[in-house]
């Protein structure tokens, strides 16, 4: 069983791709979807490493109005688990 599982989203932009983890409120970007995903994984790892040093990570409730899964689903290129 995984202790922490978060959502990763890759969204198409006018130029390139953005990547977002709504539960951690961490984002990144890249020229290609795979680059954006790799950058998000790095950003989430750094965020969690810092949180471990300072205390448990802050998890925020994701309101439907702020969640690209509901507000920009047509732009979602990839939806994956960050484990």
Helices and strands as residue ranges (DSSP letters): E 6-12, E 17-21, E 26-30, H 33-54, G 64-66, H 68-71, G 73-75, E 76-82
